Structure formats: structure tokens, C-alpha cells
Amino acid sequence: MVNENRNALSVQPFAVLAPIVLIALFSIGCNLFAEGVTRAIGRTGGTE
């Protein structure tokens, strides 16, 4: 599939690069959100 779409990169690079950027931003955002939730649960769950 990547080899078939190689020609599209020269014709319309934004249409090829936009999904890559969006997937990267989504995964980074989900990781940051999960880390924040983990820290928030860790603060409230202790008997300190």
C-alpha cells in the first residue's frame, strides 16, 4: 500500500502527510492525558 501511494506524495504531499501528523498528535495527546489521569489518581488514592 505504501508503494502504491508513493506517486501521490509528489502530486499532493499534504494529503499524504496530514494523516501522519494527526496520528502522531493523537497518540502524543492520549499519552499525556493518560499520564495526567494516572498522576491524579495516584495523588488522591493514597493514605498519606
Order of alpha helices (4+ residues) and beta strands (2+ residues): alpha-alpha
